[in-house]
Amino acid sequence: MTALPDARLDQLLARHAEIEHALSASPEAETYVRLSREFADLSPLVESVKALRRAQRQLTEARGLAADAAGDREMAAMAQEEAEALEEEVESLSHAVQLALLPKDAMDERGVILEVRAGTGGDEAALFAGDLFRMYERFAALNGWSVEVLSMTEGAAGGFKEIVAGLHGSGAYAKLKFESGVHRVQRVPDTEASGRIHTSAATVAVLPEVEEVDIEINEADLRIDVFRASGAGGQHVNKTESAVRITHIPTGTVVAVQDERSQHKNKARAMGMLRARIYEAEREKRDSARASERKVQVGSGDRSERIRTYNFPQGRVTDHRIGLTLHKLPEILAGDALGELVSALTTEYQAALLAEAESAGWGER
């Protein structure tokens, strides 16, 4: 394992101690809040660094004891056994510190706007989009996140042509951001009398929930239209113009929400979706690598552009980006085993960041 940047760790320890001292001096409220956040952010890393250095000292002592006790086989064996255990601890703590030093996505702790759309495959694609949405809905429940459907268009045979939902909970974006892309399904549809396997696709887009302070949208750049909601709803549909469509004129981004009877609530939901889409578009412009990655992952919904395949006849799910296949299709679609895919993708991403940080000499956290 590449050596950790000791000078950088010393700086972080010194900064943590400096903040602790400043907080004890009871600064003004605004400063106290800012320092408290920085202190809370640094504390887990500082504890890991202290534990690492403590283990490193103990390892040095154990190795020295093993060398000094060369004439006492029993004592030397005990010291060597302790040294080997400490080597594993140092390796584990070093890795934890390395991960903590990696640059963090400012949006990782946010909730997400989840968009699932049927792609190639007609009614079967809509049914698969419904399966995917329920998978994420169950995964959200397992993680203690709440789910709020923002808009949806149902498929003629069930499922969804499109469904957009807010998954509210800390860390949702960190866990789901690698789900963006084209998901392909291979299975025999219920309507297929010959038992022939069909291939269909659905696209998933995961956007971080964006607050007003994160992005500035000029009211003059918006065109807001209200209209009567379509679909079920009786007199409400016929008489109330509660549906809202917002167009961001500079970018041409359009969102529409009609699920609430309150025009005010629909407008608030639509603005949340609009902020997320505009923020993501601007972030892609700032980061060409991310823009390129996004094109590959989301694509057009065509089955040739895929990140993951769900094969029902073989009961397997394959993530093509990392070459991982799990024969746990029912458990994954139930949300129970989706975490295994999420963890594998996160580990692969962290490994790439570690390699990049090591080649660059680590630098700033």
C-alpha positions in Angstrom: 0.0 0.0 0.0 1.3 3.5 -0.9 2.6 5.5 2.1 0.1 8.0 3.5 1.0 11.8 3.3 2.2 12.3 6.8 2.6 16.1 6.4 -1.0 16.3 5.2 -2.2 14.3 8.2 -0.2 16.5 10.6 -1.9 19.6 9.1 -5.4 18.0 9.6 -4.6 17.1 13.2 -3.3 20.6 13.8 -6.4 22.2 12.2 -8.7 19.9 14.3 -6.9 21.1 17.5 -7.1 24.7 16.4 -10.9 24.5 15.8 -11.4 22.8 19.2 -9.6 25.6 20.9 -11.5 28.2 19.0 -14.9 26.6 19.9 -13.9 26.6 23.6 -13.5 30.4 23.4 -17.3 30.8 22.6 -17.1 32.7 19.3 -20.1 34.5 17.8 -23.0 32.4 16.7 -22.3 32.4 12.9 -18.6 31.5 13.5 -19.6 28.9 16.0 -21.9 27.1 13.5 -19.2 27.2 10.7 -16.5 25.9 13.0 -18.7 23.2 14.5 -19.5 21.9 11.0 -15.8 21.8 10.1 -15.0 20.1 13.4 -17.7 17.5 12.9 -16.4 16.8 9.4 -12.8 16.4 10.5 -13.4 14.4 13.7 -13.9 10.9 12.2 -10.8 11.3 10.1 -8.8 12.6 13.1 -9.9 9.6 15.2 -8.8 7.2 12.4 -5.4 8.9 12.1 -4.9 8.7 15.9 -5.9 5.1 15.9 -3.5 4.4 13.0 -0.6 6.1 14.6 -1.2 4.3 17.9 -1.3 0.9 16.1 1.9 1.8 14.2 3.7 2.6 17.5 2.5 -0.7 18.9 3.6 -2.6 15.8 7.1 -1.1 16.1 7.3 -2.1 19.8 6.1 -5.6 19.0 8.7 -6.1 16.2 11.4 -4.8 18.6 10.3 -7.2 21.3 10.3 -10.1 18.8 13.9 -9.2 17.8 15.1 -8.8 21.4 13.5 -12.1 22.5 15.3 -14.1 19.8 16.8 -16.3 22.5 13.4 -17.0 24.1 11.4 -18.9 21.5 8.1 -18.7 23.4 8.4 -14.9 24.0 9.5 -14.3 20.4 6.6 -16.3 19.0 4.1 -14.3 21.1 5.6 -11.0 20.0 5.6 -12.2 16.4 1.9 -13.2 16.6 1.1 -9.8 18.1 3.1 -8.1 15.4 1.2 -9.9 12.6 -2.2 -9.0 14.1 -1.0 -5.3 14.4 0.1 -5.4 10.7 -3.4 -6.3 9.7 -4.8 -3.5 11.9 -2.4 -1.0 10.5 -3.3 -2.1 6.9 -7.1 -1.7 7.7 -6.7 1.7 9.4 -4.4 3.0 6.6 -7.1 2.1 4.0 -9.8 3.8 6.1 -7.7 7.0 6.4 -7.0 6.9 2.6 -10.7 6.7 1.9 -11.4 9.5 4.3 -8.8 11.7 2.5 -10.5 11.3 -0.8 -12.4 14.4 -2.2 -16.0 14.2 -1.3 -19.0 15.0 -3.5 -20.8 17.9 -1.9 -24.1 16.3 -2.8 -23.4 12.8 -1.3 -25.4 13.4 1.8 -28.5 14.7 -0.1 -31.6 13.0 -1.1 -32.3 12.3 -4.7 -34.7 12.9 -7.6 -35.2 9.5 -9.2 -36.4 9.3 -12.8 -37.3 6.0 -14.3 -38.5 5.9 -17.9 -39.5 3.0 -20.2 -37.2 2.6 -23.2 -37.2 0.1 -26.0 -39.8 -2.6 -25.6 -43.3 -1.1 -25.5 -45.6 -2.5 -22.8 -42.9 -4.8 -21.5 -40.5 -1.9 -21.0 -43.2 0.0 -19.0 -43.7 -3.1 -16.8 -39.9 -3.3 -16.3 -39.8 0.4 -15.4 -42.4 -0.4 -12.7 -40.2 -3.3 -11.4 -37.2 -1.0 -11.2 -39.1 1.7 -9.4 -40.5 -0.7 -6.8 -36.9 -2.0 -6.4 -35.7 1.5 -5.5 -38.8 2.1 -3.4 -38.0 -1.0 -1.3 -34.3 -0.1 -1.1 -35.3 3.3 0.2 -37.5 1.7 2.9 -34.6 -0.5 4.0 -32.4 2.6 4.3 -35.0 4.6 6.2 -35.6 7.0 3.4 -39.1 8.4 2.6 -40.4 8.2 -1.0 -42.6 10.9 -2.6 -44.0 10.4 -6.1 -43.6 13.7 -8.0 -45.1 12.8 -11.3 -46.0 9.6 -13.2 -47.5 8.3 -16.5 -48.7 4.8 -16.3 -48.2 2.2 -19.0 -51.2 0.8 -20.9 -50.6 -2.7 -19.6 -49.2 -1.6 -16.2 -46.0 -0.3 -14.9 -44.9 3.2 -15.9 -44.0 5.0 -19.1 -42.3 7.5 -16.8 -42.2 8.0 -13.0 -40.3 10.7 -11.1 -40.0 10.5 -7.3 -38.1 12.2 -4.5 -36.2 9.8 -2.2 -35.6 11.9 1.0 -32.9 10.7 3.4 -29.3 11.4 4.3 -26.8 9.7 2.0 -29.3 8.7 -0.6 -27.3 10.3 -3.5 -24.1 8.7 -2.3 -25.7 5.2 -2.6 -27.7 5.7 -5.7 -25.7 7.9 -8.0 -24.2 5.0 -9.9 -27.7 3.7 -10.8 -28.0 6.2 -13.6 -28.0 4.5 -17.0 -29.8 2.0 -19.2 -31.1 -1.1 -17.5 -31.9 -4.1 -19.7 -34.3 -7.0 -19.0 -34.4 -10.4 -20.7 -37.5 -12.4 -19.9 -40.6 -14.1 -21.3 -43.5 -11.6 -21.2 -46.9 -12.8 -19.8 -48.5 -12.1 -23.1 -45.9 -14.3 -25.0 -47.7 -17.5 -25.8 -44.7 -19.1 -27.5 -42.4 -18.6 -24.5 -39.9 -16.5 -26.5 -37.6 -14.3 -24.5 -37.9 -10.6 -25.1 -35.4 -7.9 -24.4 -36.6 -4.5 -23.2 -34.9 -1.5 -21.6 -35.6 1.3 -19.1 -33.5 4.3 -18.3 -32.8 5.5 -14.8 -31.5 9.0 -13.9 -30.5 9.9 -10.3 -30.2 13.6 -9.6 -29.3 15.1 -6.2 -31.9 17.1 -4.4 -30.9 20.8 -4.9 -31.8 23.6 -2.5 -32.4 27.2 -3.5 -29.0 28.3 -2.1 -27.3 25.8 -4.4 -28.4 27.3 -7.7 -29.8 30.7 -8.7 -32.7 30.7 -11.0 -34.0 34.0 -12.3 -37.8 34.2 -12.1 -37.8 36.2 -15.3 -36.3 33.1 -17.1 -39.4 31.0 -16.2 -42.6 30.5 -18.1 -45.3 29.0 -15.8 -48.4 27.5 -17.3 -51.4 26.1 -15.3 -53.8 23.6 -16.8 -56.4 21.0 -15.8 -55.0 17.7 -14.7 -55.7 14.7 -16.8 -56.7 11.2 -15.7 -58.7 10.0 -12.7 -60.0 12.6 -10.3 -63.7 13.3 -11.0 -64.9 16.8 -10.6 -61.4 18.0 -9.5 -60.0 17.1 -12.9 -62.9 18.8 -14.8 -63.0 22.0 -12.8 -59.6 22.8 -11.2 -56.6 24.1 -13.0 -54.1 22.7 -10.5 -51.5 21.2 -12.8 -48.3 23.2 -13.3 -45.8 23.2 -16.2 -42.6 25.3 -15.8 -40.3 26.0 -18.7 -36.8 27.4 -18.1 -36.4 29.5 -21.2 -32.6 29.7 -21.4 -32.1 25.9 -21.3 -35.4 24.7 -22.6 -35.9 22.5 -19.6 -39.5 21.7 -19.0 -41.1 20.0 -16.0 -44.8 19.3 -15.3 -46.5 18.2 -12.1 -50.2 17.4 -11.7 -50.5 14.9 -8.9 -51.5 17.3 -6.1 -54.9 19.1 -6.0 -53.1 22.2 -4.8 -51.6 24.3 -7.5 -49.1 25.7 -4.9 -47.9 22.2 -4.0 -47.5 21.2 -7.7 -45.5 24.4 -8.4 -43.2 23.7 -5.4 -42.6 20.1 -6.6 -42.0 21.3 -10.2 -39.4 23.9 -9.0 -37.6 21.2 -7.0 -37.4 19.0 -10.1 -36.3 22.0 -12.3 -33.5 22.9 -9.9 -32.2 19.4 -9.8 -32.1 19.2 -13.7 -30.5 22.6 -14.2 -28.0 22.0 -11.4 -27.0 18.6 -13.0 -26.7 20.2 -16.4 -24.4 22.9 -15.1 -22.3 20.4 -13.2 -21.9 18.4 -16.3 -20.6 21.4 -18.2 -18.0 22.1 -15.4 -16.9 18.5 -15.4 -16.3 17.1 -18.9 -15.4 13.6 -17.5 -18.7 13.4 -15.7 -20.5 14.6 -18.8 -18.9 11.8 -20.9 -19.8 9.2 -18.2 -23.4 10.5 -18.1 -23.8 10.0 -21.8 -22.7 6.3 -21.6 -24.8 5.6 -18.5 -28.1 7.3 -19.4 -28.1 7.1 -23.2 -31.3 7.1 -25.2 -33.0 4.0 -23.8 -31.9 1.8 -26.7 -31.0 -1.7 -25.5 -27.5 -1.5 -27.1 -26.5 1.1 -24.5 -26.7 -0.7 -21.2 -25.1 -0.6 -17.8 -26.9 -3.6 -16.3 -28.8 -6.7 -17.5 -31.5 -8.5 -15.5 -31.8 -12.0 -17.0 -34.8 -13.9 -15.7 -34.3 -17.3 -17.3 -30.9 -17.6 -15.6 -31.9 -15.6 -12.5 -28.9 -13.3 -12.7 -28.1 -9.7 -12.7 -24.9 -8.4 -14.5 -23.4 -5.0 -14.0 -21.4 -4.5 -17.2 -19.3 -1.5 -15.9 -17.5 -3.7 -13.3 -18.1 -7.1 -14.8 -20.0 -8.3 -11.7 -22.7 -11.0 -12.0 -24.9 -12.0 -9.1 -27.3 -14.9 -9.3 -29.7 -13.1 -7.0 -32.2 -11.6 -9.4 -35.3 -11.9 -7.1 -33.5 -10.6 -4.1 -32.1 -7.6 -6.1 -35.5 -6.7 -7.5 -36.9 -7.0 -4.0 -34.3 -4.4 -2.9 -32.8 -6.7 -0.4 -29.6 -7.5 -2.4 -29.3 -4.2 -4.3 -26.9 -3.0 -1.6 -24.4 -5.6 -2.8 -24.3 -4.0 -6.3 -24.2 -0.5 -4.8 -21.3 -1.5 -2.5 -19.3 -3.1 -5.4 -19.8 0.0 -7.6 -18.7 2.3 -4.7 -15.6 0.2 -4.0 -14.6 0.3 -7.7 -15.1 4.0 -7.8 -13.1 4.5 -4.6 -10.3 2.3 -5.9 -10.1 4.6 -9.0 -10.0 7.7 -6.9 -7.3 6.1 -4.7 -5.1 5.4 -7.7 -5.6 8.9 -9.0 -4.8 10.4 -5.6 -1.7 8.3 -5.2 -0.4 9.2 -8.7 -1.0 12.9 -7.9 0.6 12.7 -4.5 -2.7 13.1 -2.7 -2.8 16.9 -2.3 -5.7 18.6 -0.5 -8.6 16.8 1.0 
